[in-house]
């Protein structure tokens, strides 16, 4: 019951390399061996491998991150960090905010910190901290990190409103004597500020510094006219962070060279250039997943293997629910079901009238027991006979469609053939991935 992802390896890697080069050019990252100058703030692309690894698997993406020569990658959870750490030798940012109150995740953190996930891994992990309570837990040494100073990225609360500290909370937290003492003694190492920005341009950026005038007399470069709302939000947060880091240094805190770094998501190349021009000396680390791994859709092809083909007459009852087929034709049993992510969808954003109309039309068809499958034969999506099973799907093709396709040079579907499946890669699970060896 095979469901396979076939990858055109050279073409797919060409996209990965091109995107990496484009991002590095946008933030002016020096090439290997080239010294960083004042005009070239350091930073780099940070490949993201989370969830199902964008359909390609976390292990494969960790190997690719190693291949392209980055020093850091990002994962979603500590579980994924343990998987990626076996194939990637650099630092690994865990984007799920660390919080000891999450007792399930904390068990995995203990596994990493104890060295059981690999003795060197605990030294390479960077935690995301998004709450006052979490940073206090680390600062007071309540958490047993086995004498290793935890590496920490603070997350700012952006207009996305998911995780993070608001500006007043950040200012108050970093002014806390307990936190400052921990930083002085290097019991915590700061590695910068993380910003998870929305995909759409923010309508009301949640950043107080945008409206403040504390920096009016400073030499800080402001974003150019016409800079996007995302750039303005990221730039404003950077000022807040630079001010906080400066206050920590004035208080005698021992900070890493990356303490002023910005970790950003969802800025395009033009926006990265705008941000870099406004922040020429600040390290910018660009977390990226979808564009990097799925940017060339034609290099990836999901395939389900045909396992059986049955001729059916009109009204013939088939499947678990014994529905009658509407016409004579073929019943195709193909590998790929719910366990593979077939026909599983995220809710539609339905932002436009067209999207809403499509959603209404799709819902109306499904209410009548009809749903198009993601499987394609003869250049067309074919109908599900019934909802997909756990590992296979039942697909119906009308007799006249079979004749028409054969008449155009095609052939009748046969056992062992593969059907293209236009599936969402971030929700897909494949039995085999071919082409990345």
CORVENQUI-V597352 format. One record per residue. RES is the residue in three letters. SS is DSSP state (H for helix, E for strand, C for the rest). PHI is phi in radians with two decimals (none if undefined). D_FIRST is the distance of its C-alpha to the first C-alpha in Angstrom with 1 decimal. Layout:
res=RES ss=SS phi=PHI d_first=D_FIRST
res=RES ss=SS phi=PHI d_first=D_FIRST
This chain:
res=UNK ss=C phi=none d_first=0.0
res=UNK ss=C phi=-1.49 d_first=3.8
res=UNK ss=E phi=-2.20 d_first=6.7
res=UNK ss=E phi=-2.13 d_first=9.8
res=UNK ss=E phi=-1.85 d_first=13.5
res=UNK ss=E phi=-1.76 d_first=15.8
res=UNK ss=E phi=-2.02 d_first=19.4
res=UNK ss=C phi=-1.39 d_first=22.5
res=UNK ss=H phi=-0.92 d_first=24.1
res=UNK ss=H phi=-1.06 d_first=27.7
res=UNK ss=H phi=-1.20 d_first=27.8
res=UNK ss=H phi=-1.11 d_first=26.1
res=UNK ss=H phi=-1.20 d_first=28.6
res=UNK ss=H phi=-1.09 d_first=31.4
res=UNK ss=H phi=-1.14 d_first=30.8
res=UNK ss=H phi=-1.02 d_first=30.8
res=UNK ss=H phi=-1.18 d_first=34.0
res=UNK ss=H phi=-1.14 d_first=35.6
res=UNK ss=H phi=-1.10 d_first=35.0
res=UNK ss=H phi=-1.02 d_first=36.3
res=UNK ss=H phi=-1.15 d_first=39.4
res=UNK ss=H phi=-1.14 d_first=40.0
res=UNK ss=H phi=-1.17 d_first=40.0
res=UNK ss=H phi=-1.09 d_first=42.2
res=UNK ss=H phi=-1.15 d_first=44.5
res=UNK ss=H phi=-1.13 d_first=44.7
res=UNK ss=H phi=-1.82 d_first=45.8
res=UNK ss=C phi=0.97 d_first=47.6
res=UNK ss=C phi=-1.33 d_first=46.1
res=UNK ss=C phi=-1.09 d_first=47.9
res=UNK ss=C phi=-1.25 d_first=46.2
res=UNK ss=C phi=-0.99 d_first=45.8
res=UNK ss=C phi=1.48 d_first=49.3
res=UNK ss=C phi=-1.56 d_first=50.9
res=UNK ss=C phi=-1.19 d_first=53.2
res=UNK ss=C phi=-1.42 d_first=52.7
res=UNK ss=C phi=-1.85 d_first=55.8
res=UNK ss=C phi=-1.09 d_first=57.2
res=UNK ss=C phi=-1.49 d_first=55.9
res=UNK ss=C phi=-2.18 d_first=52.3
res=UNK ss=C phi=-1.08 d_first=51.0
res=UNK ss=C phi=-1.27 d_first=48.3
res=UNK ss=E phi=2.44 d_first=44.7
res=UNK ss=E phi=-3.05 d_first=41.4
res=UNK ss=E phi=-1.31 d_first=37.9
res=UNK ss=E phi=-2.10 d_first=35.8
res=UNK ss=E phi=-1.06 d_first=32.1
res=UNK ss=E phi=-1.83 d_first=30.1
res=UNK ss=C phi=-2.25 d_first=26.8
res=UNK ss=C phi=-2.36 d_first=25.9
res=UNK ss=C phi=1.05 d_first=23.1
res=UNK ss=C phi=-1.55 d_first=19.7
res=UNK ss=C phi=1.15 d_first=21.8
res=UNK ss=C phi=0.97 d_first=21.6
res=UNK ss=C phi=1.53 d_first=17.9
res=UNK ss=C phi=-1.72 d_first=18.9
res=UNK ss=C phi=1.63 d_first=19.5
res=UNK ss=H phi=-1.06 d_first=23.0
res=UNK ss=H phi=-1.08 d_first=23.3
res=UNK ss=H phi=-1.08 d_first=22.8
res=UNK ss=H phi=-1.23 d_first=25.3
res=UNK ss=H phi=-1.11 d_first=27.7
res=UNK ss=H phi=-1.10 d_first=27.7
res=UNK ss=H phi=-1.20 d_first=28.5
res=UNK ss=H phi=-1.06 d_first=31.2
res=UNK ss=H phi=-1.12 d_first=32.7
res=UNK ss=H phi=-1.11 d_first=32.5
res=UNK ss=C phi=-1.41 d_first=34.4
res=UNK ss=C phi=1.42 d_first=37.1
res=UNK ss=C phi=-1.51 d_first=37.4
res=UNK ss=C phi=-1.65 d_first=39.1
res=UNK ss=E phi=-2.48 d_first=37.3
res=UNK ss=E phi=-2.35 d_first=33.9
res=UNK ss=E phi=-2.26 d_first=32.9
res=UNK ss=E phi=-2.27 d_first=30.2
res=UNK ss=C phi=-1.45 d_first=29.8
res=UNK ss=C phi=-2.34 d_first=30.2
res=UNK ss=H phi=-1.12 d_first=31.5
res=UNK ss=H phi=-1.09 d_first=28.1
res=UNK ss=H phi=-1.21 d_first=27.0
res=UNK ss=H phi=-1.09 d_first=30.3
res=UNK ss=H phi=-1.10 d_first=29.6
res=UNK ss=H phi=-1.24 d_first=26.3
res=UNK ss=H phi=-1.20 d_first=28.0
res=UNK ss=C phi=-1.09 d_first=31.1
res=UNK ss=C phi=-1.33 d_first=29.6
res=UNK ss=C phi=-2.15 d_first=29.1
res=UNK ss=C phi=-2.24 d_first=32.0
res=UNK ss=C phi=-1.69 d_first=35.6
res=UNK ss=C phi=-1.57 d_first=37.4
res=UNK ss=E phi=-1.37 d_first=38.0
res=UNK ss=E phi=-2.20 d_first=35.3
res=UNK ss=E phi=-1.47 d_first=36.2
res=UNK ss=E phi=-1.68 d_first=34.5
res=UNK ss=E phi=-1.40 d_first=34.8
res=UNK ss=E phi=-1.12 d_first=34.3
res=UNK ss=E phi=-1.02 d_first=38.0
res=UNK ss=C phi=-1.32 d_first=39.0
res=UNK ss=C phi=-2.74 d_first=40.7
res=UNK ss=C phi=-1.09 d_first=41.6
res=UNK ss=C phi=-1.27 d_first=41.3
res=UNK ss=C phi=-1.46 d_first=37.5
res=UNK ss=H phi=-1.18 d_first=37.4
res=UNK ss=H phi=-1.20 d_first=33.6
res=UNK ss=H phi=-1.15 d_first=33.5
res=UNK ss=H phi=-1.09 d_first=36.8
res=UNK ss=H phi=-1.10 d_first=35.2
res=UNK ss=H phi=-1.26 d_first=33.1
res=UNK ss=H phi=-1.08 d_first=36.2
res=UNK ss=H phi=-1.07 d_first=38.0
res=UNK ss=H phi=-1.09 d_first=35.3
res=UNK ss=H phi=-1.22 d_first=35.8
res=UNK ss=H phi=-1.13 d_first=39.6
res=UNK ss=C phi=-1.37 d_first=39.9
res=UNK ss=C phi=1.57 d_first=38.4
res=UNK ss=C phi=-1.22 d_first=35.5
res=UNK ss=C phi=-1.52 d_first=33.0
res=UNK ss=C phi=2.20 d_first=35.0
res=UNK ss=C phi=-1.00 d_first=38.8
res=UNK ss=C phi=-1.48 d_first=39.2
res=UNK ss=H phi=-1.16 d_first=36.7
res=UNK ss=H phi=-1.07 d_first=39.1
res=UNK ss=H phi=-1.36 d_first=41.7
res=UNK ss=C phi=-1.86 d_first=39.3
res=UNK ss=E phi=-1.47 d_first=38.1
res=UNK ss=E phi=-1.99 d_first=39.8
res=UNK ss=E phi=-1.56 d_first=39.7
res=UNK ss=E phi=-1.64 d_first=40.0
res=UNK ss=E phi=-2.05 d_first=42.7
res=UNK ss=C phi=-2.27 d_first=43.1
res=UNK ss=C phi=-2.54 d_first=45.6
res=UNK ss=H phi=-1.06 d_first=49.1
res=UNK ss=H phi=-1.06 d_first=48.1
res=UNK ss=H phi=-1.14 d_first=45.5
res=UNK ss=H phi=-1.17 d_first=47.9
res=UNK ss=H phi=-1.14 d_first=50.6
res=UNK ss=H phi=-1.04 d_first=48.4
res=UNK ss=H phi=-1.21 d_first=47.9
res=UNK ss=H phi=-1.18 d_first=51.6
res=UNK ss=C phi=-1.55 d_first=52.9
res=UNK ss=C phi=1.27 d_first=50.8
res=UNK ss=C phi=-1.13 d_first=49.3
res=UNK ss=C phi=-1.50 d_first=45.9
res=UNK ss=C phi=-1.46 d_first=45.8
res=UNK ss=C phi=-1.78 d_first=44.6
res=UNK ss=C phi=0.99 d_first=46.0
res=UNK ss=C phi=1.17 d_first=49.0
res=UNK ss=C phi=-1.67 d_first=46.9
res=UNK ss=C phi=-1.22 d_first=48.1
res=UNK ss=E phi=-1.11 d_first=45.1
res=UNK ss=E phi=-1.49 d_first=44.3
res=UNK ss=E phi=-2.33 d_first=44.2
res=UNK ss=E phi=-1.94 d_first=43.6
res=UNK ss=E phi=-1.51 d_first=45.1
res=UNK ss=E phi=-1.76 d_first=43.3
res=UNK ss=E phi=-1.59 d_first=45.5
res=UNK ss=C phi=-1.39 d_first=44.8
res=UNK ss=C phi=-1.64 d_first=44.3
res=UNK ss=C phi=-1.15 d_first=44.3
res=UNK ss=C phi=-1.20 d_first=40.6
res=UNK ss=C phi=1.07 d_first=41.9
res=UNK ss=C phi=-1.88 d_first=39.0
res=UNK ss=C phi=-1.99 d_first=40.2
res=UNK ss=C phi=2.32 d_first=43.4
res=UNK ss=E phi=-1.64 d_first=47.1
res=UNK ss=C phi=-1.28 d_first=49.5
res=UNK ss=H phi=-0.99 d_first=52.5
res=UNK ss=H phi=-1.06 d_first=55.1
res=UNK ss=H phi=-1.15 d_first=52.8
res=UNK ss=H phi=-1.13 d_first=52.2
res=UNK ss=H phi=-1.05 d_first=55.9
res=UNK ss=H phi=-1.16 d_first=56.8
res=UNK ss=H phi=-1.15 d_first=54.2
res=UNK ss=H phi=-1.31 d_first=55.3
res=UNK ss=C phi=-1.52 d_first=58.9
res=UNK ss=C phi=-1.18 d_first=58.3
res=UNK ss=H phi=-1.12 d_first=60.2
res=UNK ss=H phi=-1.11 d_first=57.6
res=UNK ss=H phi=-1.14 d_first=55.1
res=UNK ss=H phi=-1.11 d_first=57.7
res=UNK ss=H phi=-1.13 d_first=58.7
res=UNK ss=H phi=-1.09 d_first=55.2
res=UNK ss=H phi=-1.27 d_first=55.0
res=UNK ss=H phi=-1.07 d_first=58.4
res=UNK ss=C phi=-1.56 d_first=57.3
res=UNK ss=C phi=0.99 d_first=54.0
res=UNK ss=C phi=-1.50 d_first=52.1
res=UNK ss=E phi=-2.37 d_first=49.9
res=UNK ss=E phi=-2.06 d_first=49.1
res=UNK ss=E phi=-1.45 d_first=48.6
res=UNK ss=E phi=-2.11 d_first=46.2
res=UNK ss=E phi=2.08 d_first=46.8
res=UNK ss=E phi=-2.03 d_first=45.9
res=UNK ss=E phi=-1.82 d_first=42.4
res=UNK ss=E phi=-2.25 d_first=42.1
res=UNK ss=E phi=-1.77 d_first=39.0
res=UNK ss=C phi=-1.59 d_first=40.1
res=UNK ss=C phi=-1.24 d_first=38.7
res=UNK ss=C phi=-1.23 d_first=36.9
res=UNK ss=C phi=-1.38 d_first=39.5
res=UNK ss=C phi=-1.15 d_first=43.1
res=UNK ss=C phi=-1.12 d_first=44.8
res=UNK ss=C phi=-1.42 d_first=47.3
res=UNK ss=C phi=-2.49 d_first=49.3
res=UNK ss=C phi=-0.97 d_first=48.7
res=UNK ss=C phi=-1.57 d_first=49.2
res=UNK ss=C phi=-2.42 d_first=51.5
res=UNK ss=H phi=-1.18 d_first=55.1
res=UNK ss=H phi=-1.07 d_first=56.2
res=UNK ss=H phi=-1.00 d_first=55.7
res=UNK ss=H phi=-1.74 d_first=58.7
res=UNK ss=C phi=-1.54 d_first=60.7
res=UNK ss=C phi=-2.15 d_first=63.5
res=UNK ss=C phi=-1.11 d_first=63.6
res=UNK ss=C phi=-1.74 d_first=62.5
res=UNK ss=C phi=-1.05 d_first=64.9
res=UNK ss=C phi=-1.69 d_first=67.3
res=UNK ss=C phi=-1.64 d_first=64.7
res=UNK ss=C phi=-1.44 d_first=63.8
res=UNK ss=C phi=-1.12 d_first=60.1
res=UNK ss=C phi=-1.35 d_first=58.8
res=UNK ss=C phi=-1.57 d_first=57.5
res=UNK ss=C phi=-1.03 d_first=54.5
res=UNK ss=C phi=-1.14 d_first=55.6
res=UNK ss=C phi=-1.05 d_first=56.4
res=UNK ss=C phi=1.59 d_first=53.3
res=UNK ss=C phi=-1.07 d_first=51.0
res=UNK ss=C phi=-1.21 d_first=48.1
res=UNK ss=H phi=-1.10 d_first=48.0
res=UNK ss=H phi=-1.15 d_first=45.2
res=UNK ss=H phi=-1.13 d_first=47.5
res=UNK ss=H phi=-1.11 d_first=50.5
res=UNK ss=H phi=-1.18 d_first=48.6
res=UNK ss=H phi=-1.12 d_first=47.4
res=UNK ss=H phi=-1.09 d_first=50.9
res=UNK ss=H phi=-1.10 d_first=52.5
res=UNK ss=H phi=-1.08 d_first=50.4
res=UNK ss=H phi=-1.10 d_first=51.2
res=UNK ss=H phi=-1.13 d_first=54.9
res=UNK ss=H phi=-1.02 d_first=54.4
res=UNK ss=H phi=-1.20 d_first=52.6
res=UNK ss=H phi=-1.07 d_first=55.2
res=UNK ss=H phi=-1.10 d_first=57.9
res=UNK ss=H phi=-1.12 d_first=56.3
res=UNK ss=H phi=-1.12 d_first=55.7
res=UNK ss=H phi=-1.06 d_first=59.3
res=UNK ss=H phi=-1.16 d_first=60.6
res=UNK ss=H phi=-1.16 d_first=58.6
res=UNK ss=H phi=-1.12 d_first=60.1
res=UNK ss=H phi=-1.09 d_first=63.6
res=UNK ss=C phi=-1.50 d_first=63.1
res=UNK ss=C phi=1.50 d_first=62.5
res=UNK ss=C phi=-1.29 d_first=58.8
res=UNK ss=C phi=-1.56 d_first=57.0
res=UNK ss=C phi=-2.00 d_first=54.3
res=UNK ss=C phi=-1.32 d_first=51.8
res=UNK ss=C phi=-1.17 d_first=52.1
res=UNK ss=C phi=-1.64 d_first=48.9
res=UNK ss=C phi=-1.06 d_first=50.3
res=UNK ss=C phi=-1.53 d_first=51.1
res=UNK ss=C phi=-1.12 d_first=47.7
res=UNK ss=E phi=-1.96 d_first=45.7
res=UNK ss=E phi=-1.91 d_first=41.9
res=UNK ss=E phi=-2.17 d_first=40.8
res=UNK ss=E phi=-2.26 d_first=37.7
res=UNK ss=C phi=1.18 d_first=37.3
res=UNK ss=C phi=-1.91 d_first=40.3
res=UNK ss=C phi=-1.39 d_first=39.9
res=UNK ss=H phi=-1.09 d_first=41.8
res=UNK ss=H phi=-1.11 d_first=44.9
res=UNK ss=H phi=-1.18 d_first=45.1
res=UNK ss=H phi=-1.10 d_first=44.7
res=UNK ss=H phi=-1.13 d_first=47.6
res=UNK ss=H phi=-1.11 d_first=49.6
res=UNK ss=H phi=-1.18 d_first=49.0
res=UNK ss=H phi=-1.09 d_first=49.7
res=UNK ss=H phi=-1.14 d_first=53.0
res=UNK ss=H phi=-1.44 d_first=54.0
res=UNK ss=C phi=-2.27 d_first=53.0
res=UNK ss=C phi=-1.16 d_first=53.7
res=UNK ss=C phi=-1.98 d_first=54.0
res=UNK ss=C phi=-1.73 d_first=51.3
res=UNK ss=C phi=-1.07 d_first=48.0
res=UNK ss=E phi=-2.10 d_first=45.1
res=UNK ss=E phi=-1.86 d_first=41.6
res=UNK ss=E phi=-1.80 d_first=39.0
res=UNK ss=E phi=-1.33 d_first=35.7
res=UNK ss=E phi=-2.61 d_first=33.1
res=UNK ss=C phi=-2.26 d_first=29.3
res=UNK ss=H phi=-1.00 d_first=28.0
res=UNK ss=H phi=-1.12 d_first=30.4
res=UNK ss=H phi=-1.22 d_first=30.0
res=UNK ss=H phi=-1.64 d_first=26.2
res=UNK ss=H phi=-2.04 d_first=25.2
res=UNK ss=C phi=-1.20 d_first=28.4
res=UNK ss=C phi=-2.01 d_first=27.1
res=UNK ss=H phi=-1.08 d_first=24.3
res=UNK ss=H phi=-1.24 d_first=24.2
res=UNK ss=H phi=-1.49 d_first=23.3
res=UNK ss=E phi=-2.13 d_first=19.9
res=UNK ss=E phi=-2.49 d_first=17.0
res=UNK ss=E phi=-1.50 d_first=13.7
res=UNK ss=E phi=-2.35 d_first=11.2
res=UNK ss=E phi=-1.93 d_first=8.1
res=UNK ss=E phi=-1.44 d_first=7.0
res=UNK ss=E phi=-1.25 d_first=8.4
res=UNK ss=E phi=-1.84 d_first=7.1
res=UNK ss=E phi=-2.82 d_first=10.5
res=UNK ss=E phi=-2.36 d_first=13.8
res=UNK ss=E phi=-2.20 d_first=16.7
res=UNK ss=E phi=-1.37 d_first=20.3
res=UNK ss=E phi=-2.29 d_first=21.9
res=UNK ss=C phi=-1.77 d_first=25.5
res=UNK ss=C phi=-1.01 d_first=27.2
res=UNK ss=C phi=1.47 d_first=27.0
res=UNK ss=C phi=-1.12 d_first=24.3
res=UNK ss=E phi=-1.38 d_first=22.9
res=UNK ss=E phi=-2.46 d_first=19.1
res=UNK ss=C phi=1.39 d_first=16.7
res=UNK ss=C phi=-1.01 d_first=17.6
res=UNK ss=C phi=-1.69 d_first=20.8
res=UNK ss=C phi=0.93 d_first=21.7
res=UNK ss=E phi=-1.41 d_first=22.8
res=UNK ss=E phi=-1.48 d_first=24.3
res=UNK ss=C phi=-1.29 d_first=23.2
res=UNK ss=C phi=-1.26 d_first=26.3
res=UNK ss=C phi=-2.56 d_first=26.6
res=UNK ss=C phi=-1.17 d_first=25.5
res=UNK ss=E phi=2.97 d_first=22.5
res=UNK ss=E phi=-2.07 d_first=18.8
res=UNK ss=E phi=-1.76 d_first=16.0
res=UNK ss=E phi=-1.90 d_first=12.8
res=UNK ss=E phi=-1.71 d_first=9.4
res=UNK ss=E phi=-2.20 d_first=7.4
res=UNK ss=E phi=-1.12 d_first=4.4
res=UNK ss=C phi=2.21 d_first=7.0
res=UNK ss=C phi=-2.42 d_first=9.1
res=UNK ss=H phi=-1.10 d_first=12.2
res=UNK ss=H phi=-1.18 d_first=11.1
res=UNK ss=H phi=-1.67 d_first=10.5
res=UNK ss=C phi=1.57 d_first=13.8
res=UNK ss=C phi=-1.20 d_first=13.1
res=UNK ss=C phi=1.24 d_first=16.4
res=UNK ss=C phi=-1.65 d_first=18.1
res=UNK ss=C phi=-2.29 d_first=21.5
res=UNK ss=C phi=-1.38 d_first=24.7
res=UNK ss=C phi=-1.00 d_first=27.8
res=UNK ss=C phi=-1.23 d_first=29.4
res=UNK ss=C phi=-1.21 d_first=32.7
res=UNK ss=C phi=0.77 d_first=34.2
res=UNK ss=C phi=-1.44 d_first=37.1
res=UNK ss=C phi=-1.95 d_first=38.2
res=UNK ss=H phi=-1.08 d_first=39.1
res=UNK ss=H phi=-1.12 d_first=36.4
res=UNK ss=H phi=-1.07 d_first=33.7
res=UNK ss=H phi=-1.17 d_first=35.2
res=UNK ss=H phi=-1.14 d_first=35.3
res=UNK ss=H phi=-1.11 d_first=31.6
res=UNK ss=H phi=-1.10 d_first=30.8
res=UNK ss=H phi=-1.14 d_first=33.0
res=UNK ss=H phi=-1.14 d_first=31.5
res=UNK ss=H phi=-1.11 d_first=27.9
res=UNK ss=H phi=-1.11 d_first=29.0
res=UNK ss=H phi=-1.13 d_first=30.9
res=UNK ss=H phi=-1.12 d_first=28.0
res=UNK ss=H phi=-1.17 d_first=25.8
res=UNK ss=H phi=-1.18 d_first=28.7
res=UNK ss=C phi=-1.66 d_first=28.5
res=UNK ss=C phi=1.48 d_first=24.9
res=UNK ss=C phi=-2.07 d_first=23.9
res=UNK ss=C phi=-2.61 d_first=21.7
res=UNK ss=E phi=-1.30 d_first=20.6
res=UNK ss=E phi=-1.55 d_first=17.1
res=UNK ss=E phi=-1.43 d_first=16.6
res=UNK ss=E phi=-1.43 d_first=14.7
res=UNK ss=E phi=-2.08 d_first=17.3
res=UNK ss=E phi=-2.44 d_first=18.1
res=UNK ss=C phi=1.12 d_first=21.6
res=UNK ss=C phi=1.41 d_first=22.7
res=UNK ss=E phi=-2.26 d_first=22.3
res=UNK ss=E phi=-1.17 d_first=20.1
res=UNK ss=E phi=-1.81 d_first=18.8
res=UNK ss=E phi=-1.37 d_first=19.3
res=UNK ss=E phi=-1.21 d_first=17.0
res=UNK ss=C phi=-1.31 d_first=17.7
res=UNK ss=C phi=-2.73 d_first=17.6
res=UNK ss=C phi=-0.93 d_first=16.5
res=UNK ss=C phi=-1.05 d_first=12.8
res=UNK ss=C phi=-1.43 d_first=11.2
res=UNK ss=C phi=-1.13 d_first=10.1
res=UNK ss=C phi=-2.18 d_first=6.4
res=UNK ss=E phi=-2.37 d_first=6.6
res=UNK ss=E phi=-2.24 d_first=9.8
res=UNK ss=E phi=-1.80 d_first=12.3
res=UNK ss=E phi=-2.02 d_first=14.4
res=UNK ss=E phi=-2.01 d_first=17.8
res=UNK ss=E phi=-2.22 d_first=19.9
res=UNK ss=E phi=-1.14 d_first=23.5
res=UNK ss=H phi=-1.00 d_first=25.0
res=UNK ss=H phi=-1.16 d_first=27.7
res=UNK ss=H phi=-1.22 d_first=25.3
res=UNK ss=H phi=-1.09 d_first=23.6
res=UNK ss=H phi=-1.07 d_first=27.1
res=UNK ss=H phi=-1.13 d_first=28.2
res=UNK ss=H phi=-1.20 d_first=25.4
res=UNK ss=H phi=-1.10 d_first=25.8
res=UNK ss=H phi=-1.14 d_first=29.6
res=UNK ss=C phi=-1.68 d_first=29.2
res=UNK ss=C phi=1.78 d_first=27.6
res=UNK ss=C phi=-1.41 d_first=23.9
res=UNK ss=C phi=-2.40 d_first=21.9
res=UNK ss=C phi=-1.12 d_first=20.0
res=UNK ss=C phi=-0.96 d_first=16.2
res=UNK ss=C phi=-2.27 d_first=14.7
res=UNK ss=C phi=-1.01 d_first=11.5
res=UNK ss=C phi=1.74 d_first=10.6
res=UNK ss=C phi=-1.17 d_first=12.3
res=UNK ss=E phi=-2.05 d_first=11.3
res=UNK ss=E phi=-1.82 d_first=12.6
res=UNK ss=E phi=-1.12 d_first=14.6
res=UNK ss=E phi=-2.23 d_first=14.1
res=UNK ss=C phi=-1.55 d_first=17.4
res=UNK ss=C phi=-1.89 d_first=16.6
res=UNK ss=C phi=-1.34 d_first=19.2
res=UNK ss=H phi=-1.15 d_first=18.7
res=UNK ss=H phi=-1.30 d_first=20.6
res=UNK ss=H phi=-2.07 d_first=18.3
res=UNK ss=C phi=-1.67 d_first=14.9
res=UNK ss=C phi=-2.26 d_first=12.9
res=UNK ss=C phi=-1.82 d_first=10.8
res=UNK ss=C phi=-1.24 d_first=8.7
res=UNK ss=E phi=-2.63 d_first=11.1
res=UNK ss=E phi=-2.05 d_first=14.4
res=UNK ss=E phi=-2.01 d_first=16.0
res=UNK ss=C phi=2.08 d_first=19.7
res=UNK ss=C phi=-1.88 d_first=21.5
res=UNK ss=C phi=-1.25 d_first=22.4
